[in-house]
């Protein structure tokens, strides 16, 4: 057997070994990440332009760029309302761009796979993700094995903590606020759809950190 044949066989064997080593990550990408690359978010009927931004800023909203001369505006937090209820939800401007979810520091919650958050500093939170009996209310496929993970989430990071059938909730850590010695993690989220009919957890969470938001 000449050296050329030996070299060709060696290349094939090395290729097979590399494929077998990387197969799980490749398989996971095609199952849980690729279907979401073409995800479409809710249709925005009317974008918020510069005049819209100025108007909402005069009402106390905090506005941010989406693209050139297009903005989304974040409502002022109503701390009196927050103190009277266990959860806090609001809508962003323009309508259908997204929603606000406010989570308290070191408080047991059940928002999809999010079970607890711990404020680390002004830019980072530690999020506890786990599966429990409440996870089943998401209308998603939940793996049989118990899942538990603590992960550092920084402002601007995106992930998928929950789905409702084909409706995918993409979360972004928007800000961290402190009011009267209580810390809040301020998340905004958008609802999208893709080719999948149902998310699979925890795989959909694990393989889509950093997913697109805009």
C-alpha positions in Angstrom: 0.0 0.0 0.0 1.6 3.3 -1.1 1.9 6.4 0.9 -0.8 8.3 -1.0 -3.4 5.6 -0.2 -2.3 5.6 3.5 -2.6 9.4 3.6 -6.1 9.2 2.1 -7.2 6.6 4.6 -5.8 8.6 7.5 -7.7 11.7 6.3 -11.0 9.8 6.1 -10.5 8.2 9.6 -9.6 11.6 11.1 -12.7 13.1 9.5 -14.9 10.3 10.8 -13.5 10.8 14.3 -14.0 14.6 14.2 -17.6 14.2 13.0 -18.4 11.6 15.7 -16.9 13.9 18.4 -18.8 17.0 17.1 -22.0 15.2 16.2 -24.0 16.0 19.4 -23.3 19.8 19.0 -24.1 19.6 15.2 -27.3 17.7 15.9 -28.4 20.1 18.6 -27.8 23.1 16.3 -30.1 21.6 13.6 -32.7 20.6 16.2 -32.9 23.6 18.5 -31.1 26.6 17.0 -31.4 26.6 13.2 -35.3 26.5 13.2 -35.2 29.8 15.2 -32.8 31.6 12.9 -35.8 32.7 10.7 -38.1 33.5 13.6 -40.6 36.2 12.9 -41.8 38.6 15.6 -45.2 40.1 16.0 -46.1 42.6 13.3 -45.7 46.3 14.3 -48.5 48.2 12.7 -47.0 51.6 13.3 -43.4 52.3 14.0 -42.3 55.0 16.5 -40.4 57.8 14.7 -38.7 60.8 16.0 -41.9 62.7 16.7 -43.3 59.7 18.5 -40.1 59.5 20.6 -40.3 63.1 21.6 -43.9 62.7 22.6 -43.3 59.7 24.8 -40.2 61.1 26.4 -42.3 64.1 27.5 -44.5 61.5 29.3 -41.5 60.1 31.2 -40.8 57.2 28.8 -37.2 56.2 28.1 -36.6 55.7 24.4 -33.9 53.6 22.6 -32.9 53.2 19.0 -34.1 50.2 17.0 -32.7 51.4 13.7 -32.3 54.7 11.8 -35.1 57.1 13.0 -37.0 54.2 14.6 -37.3 53.8 18.3 -38.9 51.8 21.1 -40.0 53.5 24.3 -39.9 52.0 27.8 -42.6 53.1 30.3 -41.8 54.7 33.6 -41.9 52.2 36.4 -44.9 52.6 38.8 -43.3 51.6 42.1 -46.5 52.1 44.1 -48.2 49.6 41.8 -45.3 47.2 42.0 -45.5 47.2 45.8 -49.2 46.3 45.7 -48.8 43.2 43.5 -46.5 40.2 43.2 -45.8 40.6 39.5 -45.6 43.6 37.2 -46.2 43.7 33.5 -46.4 46.5 30.9 -46.3 47.1 27.2 -43.6 48.8 25.2 -44.1 51.4 22.5 -44.7 50.8 19.6 -47.4 48.3 20.4 -46.5 44.7 19.5 -42.8 45.5 19.7 -42.5 43.9 23.1 -43.4 43.7 26.7 -41.9 44.5 30.1 -41.4 41.9 32.9 -40.0 43.0 36.2 -38.4 40.4 38.5 -37.5 41.0 42.1 -34.0 40.2 43.5 -33.8 37.0 45.5 -37.5 36.1 45.2 -38.8 32.7 44.3 -40.7 32.9 41.0 -42.0 30.7 38.3 -41.6 32.3 34.9 -41.0 29.5 32.5 -37.7 28.0 33.5 -36.7 31.1 35.5 -37.1 30.3 39.2 -34.9 32.8 41.0 -32.7 35.8 40.3 -29.9 37.4 42.3 -28.6 40.9 41.5 -24.8 40.8 41.4 -24.1 44.4 40.4 -25.5 47.2 38.2 -24.9 45.2 35.0 -25.3 41.5 35.9 -27.7 39.1 37.5 -27.5 35.4 38.4 -30.5 33.5 37.1 -31.5 30.1 38.4 -33.1 28.0 35.7 -34.8 24.8 36.6 -37.7 22.5 35.7 -40.5 21.8 38.1 -44.3 21.2 38.1 -45.0 24.8 37.1 -42.9 24.5 33.9 -45.6 22.3 32.4 -48.0 25.3 32.2 -45.8 26.6 29.3 -47.4 24.2 26.7 -43.9 23.0 25.7 -42.2 19.7 25.8 -40.3 19.3 29.1 -37.6 16.6 29.3 -38.1 13.9 31.9 -34.8 14.5 33.7 -34.5 17.3 36.3 -32.8 20.4 35.1 -31.0 23.0 37.2 -28.5 25.7 36.3 -27.3 29.0 37.6 -26.2 31.4 34.8 -24.8 34.9 34.8 -26.9 37.2 32.6 -25.6 40.6 31.6 -27.6 43.7 30.4 -28.3 43.1 26.7 -28.1 39.3 26.9 -31.0 37.3 25.3 -32.4 33.9 25.9 -35.7 31.8 25.7 -37.1 30.9 29.1 -40.5 29.9 28.0 -42.8 29.0 25.0 -46.5 28.5 24.5 -46.7 25.9 21.7 -45.3 27.7 18.6 -45.1 31.1 20.3 -41.6 31.7 21.5 -40.8 34.3 24.3 -37.4 35.9 23.7 -36.2 37.7 26.8 -33.5 40.4 27.1 -32.1 41.9 30.3 -32.8 45.5 29.8 -31.7 47.2 33.0 -31.3 46.8 36.8 -33.0 49.2 39.1 -32.9 49.8 42.9 -35.8 51.5 44.7 -36.1 51.8 48.5 -33.4 49.1 49.0 -35.3 46.6 46.7 -33.4 45.4 43.5 -35.3 44.7 40.3 -34.2 43.0 37.1 -35.9 44.7 34.2 -36.5 42.3 31.3 -38.2 43.1 28.0 -39.4 40.3 25.8 -40.8 39.8 22.3 -43.0 37.0 21.0 -42.0 35.2 17.8 -42.9 32.2 15.8 -40.9 29.8 13.6 -41.2 26.5 11.9 -41.3 24.6 15.1 -44.7 23.7 16.6 -43.5 23.3 20.2 -40.3 24.1 22.1 -38.3 21.4 23.9 -36.9 22.3 27.3 -34.2 22.7 28.6 -32.6 22.3 25.1 -34.3 25.3 23.6 -33.0 27.4 26.5 -29.5 25.9 26.5 -28.9 26.3 22.7 -30.3 29.8 22.1 -28.5 32.1 24.5 -27.7 35.2 22.4 -30.6 34.7 20.0 -31.7 37.7 17.9 -34.0 40.2 19.4 -34.4 43.0 16.7 
